[in-house]
Amino acid sequence: MKKTAVEWLIDEIKFARNLCDEPSAEMDIWHTLDVLIAKGEEAKEREKESHRKTYHQGLNSNFQDFEQYYSETFNID
């Protein structure tokens, strides 16, 4: 199953939060924010690539509509 860019970003934020919870972690808030901003930029690129793929798939698609495509692509009921 594919992840949307938003799902991927949420997982990355949770991972960063877990790192901050470690007693041995010496990450300060500024570093954490910098990491999250970088992850946000990466999510934007992932989203752009997802749209690019969707556009090209749409040109040769057998899907009847967007909801069918989204449900089948991301395994969402």
Backbone bond lengths (Angstrom), bond angles and torsions (degrees), N, CA, C in turn:
res aa  C-N    CA-C-N  psi(-1)  N-CA   C-N-CA  omega(-1)  CA-C   N-CA-C  phi
1 M - - - 1.453 - - 1.526 109.03 -
2 K 1.310 115.54 135.98 1.455 120.53 177.17 1.521 109.70 -79.36
3 K 1.319 115.09 155.85 1.464 121.00 172.39 1.516 107.94 -107.26
4 T 1.320 115.00 143.58 1.456 118.05 171.10 1.523 107.92 -73.68
5 A 1.317 116.81 164.51 1.465 120.58 177.72 1.526 110.51 -60.83
6 V 1.311 116.91 -35.61 1.466 120.61 -179.81 1.531 110.41 -68.75
7 E 1.328 117.33 -43.44 1.466 119.74 178.19 1.532 110.47 -61.63
8 W 1.334 116.13 -42.69 1.460 120.77 178.37 1.530 110.18 -60.56
9 L 1.339 117.43 -45.06 1.457 121.33 -178.65 1.529 110.99 -63.97
10 I 1.313 117.42 -41.07 1.464 120.42 177.87 1.522 110.13 -60.69
11 D 1.322 117.33 -43.08 1.465 120.48 177.10 1.527 111.25 -61.03
12 E 1.319 117.37 -40.17 1.464 121.31 178.90 1.525 111.40 -66.00
13 I 1.326 117.19 -39.21 1.462 121.13 178.34 1.523 110.11 -66.00
14 K 1.331 116.58 -42.24 1.466 120.01 177.82 1.528 110.38 -62.07
15 F 1.322 116.41 -40.89 1.461 120.37 178.28 1.526 110.43 -61.43
16 A 1.331 116.97 -45.11 1.472 120.85 179.24 1.528 110.63 -63.64
17 R 1.330 116.61 -39.63 1.463 120.19 178.25 1.519 110.56 -61.74
18 N 1.325 116.57 -42.80 1.462 120.37 178.86 1.523 111.05 -62.70
19 L 1.318 117.92 -35.75 1.458 120.37 176.56 1.526 110.80 -63.38
20 C 1.317 116.19 -38.66 1.466 120.68 -179.39 1.523 111.81 -69.50
21 D 1.329 116.95 -25.36 1.460 120.69 -179.85 1.522 112.65 -77.26
22 E 1.317 117.08 -16.23 1.467 120.71 -179.35 1.526 109.06 -67.98
23 P 1.322 118.34 129.67 1.466 120.73 -179.48 1.527 112.67 -61.00
24 S 1.315 116.80 -29.86 1.466 120.09 -178.33 1.527 112.62 -84.19
25 A 1.328 116.76 -8.39 1.467 120.24 -178.47 1.517 110.19 -70.67
26 E 1.300 115.10 132.69 1.461 119.77 178.99 1.525 110.53 -115.69
27 M 1.326 116.16 31.72 1.465 120.01 179.34 1.524 108.39 -77.16
28 D 1.309 116.13 130.32 1.457 117.99 174.78 1.524 109.01 -91.12
29 I 1.306 116.11 168.58 1.464 121.18 -175.23 1.524 111.76 -62.77
30 W 1.332 118.10 -36.54 1.464 120.28 -179.46 1.520 111.41 -65.51
31 H 1.304 116.37 -40.96 1.461 119.48 177.43 1.525 110.33 -64.34
32 T 1.322 115.85 -43.32 1.461 120.46 179.15 1.519 110.92 -60.09
33 L 1.324 116.83 -44.89 1.461 120.27 178.75 1.525 111.51 -63.91
34 D 1.328 117.07 -39.81 1.464 120.31 177.35 1.526 111.17 -61.19
35 V 1.324 115.99 -41.83 1.469 120.53 178.35 1.530 110.04 -63.52
36 L 1.323 117.17 -44.28 1.461 120.46 -179.24 1.522 111.87 -66.67
37 I 1.318 117.84 -36.68 1.464 120.63 175.98 1.525 109.87 -63.20
38 A 1.329 116.72 -44.22 1.469 120.59 178.15 1.531 110.32 -61.31
39 K 1.322 116.76 -41.43 1.463 120.16 177.91 1.531 110.78 -64.93
40 G 1.328 116.95 -37.01 1.462 120.89 176.68 1.519 111.25 -62.89
41 E 1.336 116.46 -41.17 1.472 120.27 176.99 1.527 110.41 -64.27
42 E 1.324 116.51 -40.10 1.466 119.80 177.81 1.527 110.28 -64.92
43 A 1.325 117.05 -38.66 1.469 120.52 178.04 1.525 110.61 -62.41
44 K 1.337 117.17 -38.21 1.466 120.16 177.46 1.524 110.49 -61.28
45 E 1.320 117.44 -41.98 1.463 121.11 178.58 1.528 111.05 -65.99
46 R 1.322 116.43 -39.57 1.460 120.30 177.48 1.534 110.00 -62.85
47 E 1.316 116.02 -42.05 1.460 120.55 179.54 1.524 110.65 -63.49
48 K 1.321 116.62 -42.29 1.469 120.91 178.63 1.526 110.01 -61.31
49 E 1.320 116.53 -44.65 1.465 120.27 179.14 1.524 110.78 -64.09
50 S 1.321 116.50 -38.57 1.460 120.31 177.65 1.528 110.83 -61.68
51 H 1.328 116.25 -43.09 1.470 119.96 178.00 1.523 110.90 -64.69
52 R 1.330 116.74 -38.51 1.461 120.57 179.26 1.532 109.98 -61.79
53 K 1.351 116.20 -46.34 1.458 120.19 179.18 1.525 111.33 -63.46
54 T 1.334 115.75 -42.34 1.457 120.18 179.30 1.522 110.74 -61.04
55 Y 1.314 116.50 -42.37 1.463 121.26 179.47 1.529 110.12 -59.55
56 H 1.330 116.33 -48.07 1.461 119.80 -178.33 1.530 111.83 -69.19
57 Q 1.323 117.06 -36.02 1.460 119.80 176.65 1.528 110.68 -66.32
58 G 1.316 115.65 -35.76 1.456 120.29 -179.58 1.514 112.49 -63.75
59 L 1.312 115.97 -28.39 1.456 119.33 179.00 1.526 111.51 -68.62
60 N 1.328 116.24 -27.12 1.470 121.42 -178.24 1.527 110.87 -125.01
61 S 1.308 117.20 36.39 1.462 121.70 -169.60 1.519 113.28 -91.72
62 N 1.325 114.05 147.22 1.460 121.23 171.09 1.519 110.92 -104.34
63 F 1.348 116.99 0.29 1.457 120.50 -179.84 1.516 110.27 -71.29
64 Q 1.333 114.53 144.40 1.458 119.22 -179.84 1.524 112.28 -80.55
65 D 1.321 116.18 -32.40 1.454 119.21 179.79 1.525 110.19 -157.98
66 F 1.329 115.84 174.76 1.458 121.29 -177.91 1.515 112.22 -62.36
67 E 1.328 117.90 -41.08 1.465 121.13 -177.76 1.525 110.95 -60.72
68 Q 1.332 117.03 -40.38 1.458 120.58 177.29 1.527 110.16 -64.72
69 Y 1.325 116.41 -45.78 1.466 120.67 178.69 1.532 110.86 -58.11
70 Y 1.348 116.26 -50.98 1.459 121.06 -176.03 1.519 111.06 -62.33
71 S 1.330 116.14 -44.55 1.459 121.37 -179.29 1.523 111.17 -62.01
72 E 1.316 117.69 -44.61 1.461 120.82 -177.67 1.532 111.52 -75.22
73 T 1.314 117.79 -35.85 1.463 121.56 -177.90 1.525 111.61 -71.95
74 F 1.336 115.99 -43.11 1.461 120.28 -175.34 1.531 112.68 -105.97
75 N 1.341 116.52 10.36 1.458 122.75 174.86 1.525 111.63 53.49
76 I 1.314 115.32 50.34 1.467 121.50 -178.21 1.520 108.33 -114.16
77 D 1.321 114.83 132.91 1.488 119.67 -179.30 1.492 110.28 -88.17
